[in-house]
């Protein structure tokens, strides 16, 4: 460092004397190790990637405070002691920056760059509500339609929910723009306590559709929600309240199929759209068989 800027040179020497560089190095390296640990452990605990981002934000906000602390205090084997100001003679006799100092600064810059690179990666990978899951890019999206739940205790309601589920699976499986997990594979997840991420991993699905059915007299309520199997975030959700007729049930199933296609950014052909609108039966009892 040239003598043309003595105040800056004195500042750098004072930062080194107060071991601020060492404090910054320990803090940055500690933050990097903590992020690596979180990156491995958090997914196993089903914690969102956002938790890692919160740790990073907290670390970045705490960095200036750590530097200020390092300026005023020295932490070592003797404990925490306040650093006294250096006299003019001490500053004048201080050695210029050497090879070890430059190596330390270079290491700090590399670790900081690695952290920023990881941050940029998390921002790019962060799913946005309504976006297409990452795995969709490899081909038509894979959808797992879980068995619909029902709040009623009678067997007829269970049969009815199973009938709606089967018909919806049939409708979706006829679409060329989607790949649908088989009925046999999804039946084991009826009344499951496993979360969507686990189910998505086990079935290899990009998105999971789950829903419930309520029958009250001659009315029916069907709720459905499409969830990104990787991020566990909603891509779409809707509740339908209709009179209990075959036409209304098929209308709801058609709307759900179209909503899934739209949410996953796929396109239905004119023939597929027309086939979705066909009502195969006017017999309501067919759902209870």
Backbone torsions as a table, in degrees:
resi	resn	phi	psi	omega
1	UNK	NA	130.5	-173.7
2	UNK	-75.8	160.8	178.0
3	UNK	-75.5	-6.0	-179.3
4	UNK	-65.9	-16.4	-179.3
5	UNK	-132.3	66.2	-177.7
6	UNK	-60.5	-37.9	178.8
7	UNK	-61.0	-39.5	-179.9
8	UNK	-68.1	-39.5	179.0
9	UNK	-64.3	-41.3	177.9
10	UNK	-63.3	-37.5	179.2
11	UNK	-63.5	-44.8	-179.7
12	UNK	-62.8	-42.3	178.9
13	UNK	-64.5	-37.6	179.1
14	UNK	-69.5	-37.1	176.2
15	UNK	-61.9	-39.4	178.8
16	UNK	-69.8	-41.5	-179.4
17	UNK	-62.9	-38.2	179.3
18	UNK	-82.8	1.4	176.5
19	UNK	63.1	32.6	178.0
20	UNK	-69.4	-37.4	177.4
21	UNK	-60.6	-42.2	179.7
22	UNK	-64.9	-42.0	178.5
23	UNK	-61.1	-44.6	179.1
24	UNK	-62.7	-39.3	-180.0
25	UNK	-63.5	-47.7	179.4
26	UNK	-60.4	-40.3	-177.8
27	UNK	-67.5	-45.4	-178.8
28	UNK	-65.7	-44.9	179.8
29	UNK	-65.3	-40.2	177.2
30	UNK	-62.4	-40.2	177.5
31	UNK	-63.9	-42.5	179.5
32	UNK	-62.8	-43.5	178.3
33	UNK	-64.3	-38.8	178.8
34	UNK	-64.5	-39.8	178.6
35	UNK	-66.3	-38.8	177.4
36	UNK	-63.7	-41.5	178.2
37	UNK	-62.9	-45.5	-179.7
38	UNK	-64.4	-36.8	-179.0
39	UNK	-63.6	-29.8	179.8
40	UNK	-87.8	-42.3	-171.6
41	UNK	-84.8	-39.0	-173.9
42	UNK	-59.6	-44.7	177.6
43	UNK	-59.9	-36.0	178.9
44	UNK	-66.2	-27.0	178.4
45	UNK	-94.6	7.9	-179.3
46	UNK	59.4	32.8	175.8
47	UNK	-91.1	142.6	-176.7
48	UNK	-67.2	152.1	175.4
49	UNK	-62.3	-19.2	178.1
50	UNK	-63.4	-29.3	179.2
51	UNK	-62.3	-37.5	177.3
52	UNK	-65.3	-39.7	178.8
53	UNK	-63.9	-38.0	178.6
54	UNK	-64.2	-38.9	177.5
55	UNK	-61.9	-43.7	-178.9
56	UNK	-65.0	-42.8	179.0
57	UNK	-61.4	-43.5	178.6
58	UNK	-62.0	-39.6	179.3
59	UNK	-65.5	-40.6	179.9
60	UNK	-66.9	-38.8	178.5
61	UNK	-68.8	-30.8	-179.0
62	UNK	-82.2	-13.8	-176.1
63	UNK	-60.8	-48.3	178.6
64	UNK	-59.6	-38.4	179.8
65	UNK	-64.4	-36.6	178.3
66	UNK	-65.8	-41.0	178.5
67	UNK	-63.2	-41.6	178.2
68	UNK	-63.9	-42.3	178.1
69	UNK	-62.0	-42.9	179.8
70	UNK	-65.2	-27.4	178.7
71	UNK	-70.7	-41.4	-174.6
72	UNK	-91.9	-22.4	-174.2
73	UNK	-131.6	149.9	176.5
74	UNK	-117.4	128.5	-179.3
75	UNK	-109.7	124.0	179.4
76	UNK	-156.2	-161.5	-178.8
77	UNK	-64.4	-25.1	-179.4
78	UNK	-82.0	-3.2	-178.8
79	UNK	104.5	-154.1	179.5
80	UNK	-103.4	120.2	179.9
81	UNK	-128.4	146.0	177.9
82	UNK	-74.1	133.9	-180.0
83	UNK	-82.7	127.5	179.8
84	UNK	-83.0	154.1	178.8
85	UNK	-70.3	146.4	-179.2
86	UNK	-84.5	145.5	176.7
87	UNK	-80.3	170.2	-178.6
88	UNK	-62.5	-40.2	-179.8
89	UNK	-64.9	-39.1	-179.0
90	UNK	-67.1	-40.3	178.3
91	UNK	-67.0	-38.7	-178.1
92	UNK	-68.4	-32.6	-178.0
93	UNK	-88.7	-1.5	-178.6
94	UNK	-66.5	141.5	-179.8
95	UNK	-73.0	148.0	175.9
96	UNK	-69.7	168.7	179.9
97	UNK	-60.9	132.7	-179.3
98	UNK	-109.3	-170.1	-177.5
99	UNK	-62.0	-42.1	-179.9
100	UNK	-62.3	-37.9	179.4
101	UNK	-65.2	-42.3	-179.7
102	UNK	-68.8	-35.8	176.5
103	UNK	-63.4	-41.2	179.2
104	UNK	-64.0	-44.7	179.7
105	UNK	-64.7	-37.5	178.1
106	UNK	-65.6	-41.9	178.2
107	UNK	-62.8	-40.8	177.5
108	UNK	-60.9	-43.9	-179.6
109	UNK	-63.8	-39.8	-179.7
110	UNK	-66.6	-44.5	179.4
111	UNK	-64.7	-42.4	178.0
112	UNK	-61.7	-39.5	178.6
113	UNK	-65.2	-38.7	178.4
114	UNK	-64.1	-40.7	178.9
115	UNK	-64.9	-44.8	179.2
116	UNK	-62.9	-36.6	177.6
117	UNK	-63.2	-42.4	177.5
118	UNK	-64.7	-37.7	178.3
119	UNK	-63.0	-44.9	179.5
120	UNK	-61.8	-38.2	178.4
121	UNK	-64.5	-40.3	179.4
122	UNK	-66.9	-36.5	179.8
123	UNK	-66.7	-42.2	179.7
124	UNK	-66.7	-40.3	-176.3
125	UNK	-79.7	-13.5	-176.4
126	UNK	-64.1	121.2	-179.7
127	UNK	-72.1	143.0	177.1
128	UNK	-106.2	137.5	-178.9
129	UNK	-55.8	126.9	-178.5
130	UNK	94.8	-4.9	179.6
131	UNK	-86.3	167.4	-178.4
132	UNK	-84.9	133.8	176.7
133	UNK	-57.1	152.1	-174.5
134	UNK	-58.5	-41.5	-175.4
135	UNK	-65.9	-14.7	-178.9
136	UNK	-63.5	-26.7	-175.4
137	UNK	-63.4	-19.4	-178.2
138	UNK	-82.3	-3.8	-178.1
139	UNK	157.7	-169.8	177.3
140	UNK	-55.8	139.1	-178.1
141	UNK	-61.8	144.1	178.8
142	UNK	-99.4	124.6	-177.0
143	UNK	-116.5	133.3	173.1
144	UNK	-108.2	120.7	179.8
145	UNK	-101.1	105.2	-178.0
146	UNK	-72.9	152.5	176.5
147	UNK	-56.4	136.3	-179.4
148	UNK	-71.9	142.4	177.6
149	UNK	-92.0	163.5	176.3
150	UNK	-143.2	143.2	-179.4
151	UNK	-86.8	-11.5	179.9
152	UNK	-78.5	150.9	-178.1
153	UNK	-95.7	-11.9	-176.3
154	UNK	-80.1	152.4	-178.5
155	UNK	-65.0	-30.3	-179.0
156	UNK	-61.6	-38.4	179.9
157	UNK	-65.9	-38.7	177.8
158	UNK	-64.0	-42.7	178.0
159	UNK	-63.4	-39.5	-179.7
160	UNK	-64.5	-45.7	179.1
161	UNK	-62.3	-39.2	178.1
162	UNK	-64.4	-38.6	178.8
163	UNK	-64.2	-42.8	177.8
164	UNK	-63.9	-41.5	179.2
165	UNK	-61.4	-45.5	-179.7
166	UNK	-63.0	-44.1	-179.6
167	UNK	-64.2	-39.5	179.5
168	UNK	-66.2	-40.0	176.2
169	UNK	-60.1	-42.4	-179.7
170	UNK	-63.6	-43.5	179.6
171	UNK	-62.0	-46.6	-177.0
172	UNK	-67.4	-37.4	-177.5
173	UNK	-67.6	-17.9	178.6
174	UNK	-84.0	-6.3	-179.2
175	UNK	-88.2	127.8	-179.3
176	UNK	-72.1	-21.4	-176.2
177	UNK	-85.2	-0.9	179.8
178	UNK	-131.3	151.3	169.0
179	UNK	-115.1	131.6	-171.6
180	UNK	-118.3	130.6	175.9
181	UNK	-65.5	140.8	-174.8
182	UNK	-64.9	156.7	180.0
183	UNK	-61.0	-41.2	-179.2
184	UNK	-60.0	-39.1	-177.6
185	UNK	-70.6	-35.2	-176.4
186	UNK	-85.6	-17.9	-176.9
187	UNK	-63.0	-29.4	-178.7
188	UNK	-69.2	-11.3	179.2
189	UNK	-96.7	13.0	176.1
190	UNK	-67.4	127.3	-179.2
191	UNK	58.3	30.2	-180.0
192	UNK	-75.3	155.1	175.8
193	UNK	-104.6	-0.3	178.7
194	UNK	-71.9	149.5	-177.9
195	UNK	-84.2	170.2	-173.6
196	UNK	-63.0	-37.3	179.9
197	UNK	-61.8	-44.5	178.4
198	UNK	-61.2	-46.8	-178.9
199	UNK	-61.8	-43.5	179.5
200	UNK	-60.7	-42.9	178.7
201	UNK	-64.7	-43.8	-176.3
202	UNK	-67.8	-34.5	-178.2
203	UNK	-95.1	-9.6	-177.0
204	UNK	68.8	32.8	-176.2
205	UNK	-96.1	146.9	173.9
206	UNK	-83.6	-33.9	-179.0
207	UNK	-142.9	152.0	-179.1
208	UNK	-125.2	130.2	175.7
209	UNK	-103.7	127.2	174.9
210	UNK	-132.5	155.0	-177.8
211	UNK	-168.0	179.2	-179.5
212	UNK	-144.0	159.5	-177.5
213	UNK	-131.7	136.1	175.0
214	UNK	-127.7	130.3	175.0
215	UNK	-112.6	125.6	177.0
216	UNK	-132.6	101.0	-178.5
217	UNK	63.8	-123.0	-179.9
218	UNK	-100.5	21.8	177.6
219	UNK	-117.9	153.9	178.0
220	UNK	-137.4	140.6	175.3
221	UNK	-122.0	125.0	178.2
222	UNK	-121.2	123.2	174.2
223	UNK	-114.9	142.8	-178.4
224	UNK	-143.0	147.3	177.5
225	UNK	-145.5	133.7	179.1
226	UNK	-102.1	127.5	-172.1
227	UNK	-124.3	135.3	174.4
228	UNK	-66.4	119.4	-174.4
229	UNK	-70.5	-17.0	-179.2
230	UNK	-89.7	-41.6	-175.8
231	UNK	-101.8	-11.7	-178.0
232	UNK	64.4	29.3	178.6
233	UNK	-108.7	149.1	-178.7
234	UNK	-71.0	132.3	171.8
235	UNK	-96.9	-29.1	-178.7
236	UNK	-167.0	149.4	175.7
237	UNK	-155.7	145.5	-178.8
238	UNK	-158.7	149.5	174.4
239	UNK	-120.3	134.1	-178.3
240	UNK	-118.4	125.2	174.1
241	UNK	-113.9	115.2	-176.0
242	UNK	-139.4	161.8	169.1
243	UNK	-68.2	146.1	-174.1
244	UNK	-80.0	87.1	175.8
245	UNK	-135.0	153.5	177.7
246	UNK	-56.2	-40.5	-178.9
247	UNK	-61.5	-42.9	-179.7
248	UNK	-66.7	-39.3	-179.9
249	UNK	-63.6	-45.1	179.7
250	UNK	-68.5	-33.0	175.6
251	UNK	-60.9	-43.5	179.5
252	UNK	-63.6	-45.4	179.5
253	UNK	-60.7	-39.6	178.6
254	UNK	-65.7	-42.4	178.8
255	UNK	-63.6	-38.8	178.9
256	UNK	-64.7	-44.7	180.0
257	UNK	-61.1	-43.4	179.6
258	UNK	-67.0	-37.8	179.7
259	UNK	-66.2	-38.5	177.4
260	UNK	-62.6	-46.0	179.9
261	UNK	-60.6	-43.1	-179.6
262	UNK	-67.9	-40.2	-178.4
263	UNK	-66.1	-30.7	179.8
264	UNK	-95.3	9.4	175.1
265	UNK	60.2	37.6	174.6
266	UNK	-104.7	164.5	-176.1
267	UNK	-119.0	129.9	175.8
268	UNK	-86.9	138.6	174.3
269	UNK	-74.5	163.8	178.5
270	UNK	-60.9	-37.2	179.5
271	UNK	-67.2	-42.5	179.0
272	UNK	-64.2	-40.9	-180.0
273	UNK	-64.6	-37.5	178.9
274	UNK	-69.6	-38.8	-179.2
275	UNK	-67.9	-31.6	177.8
276	UNK	-63.4	-29.3	-176.4
277	UNK	-82.6	-7.1	-178.6
278	UNK	-77.3	129.2	177.0
279	UNK	-94.7	110.9	-174.1
280	UNK	-72.8	-22.5	-178.1
281	UNK	-153.9	149.3	174.7
282	UNK	-104.5	8.8	-176.9
283	UNK	-93.7	107.7	-179.9
284	UNK	-65.3	-28.2	-179.2
285	UNK	-66.7	-16.5	-179.1
286	UNK	-63.8	-23.2	179.7
287	UNK	-77.0	-15.8	-176.7
288	UNK	-104.4	9.9	-177.6
289	UNK	-95.0	NA	NA
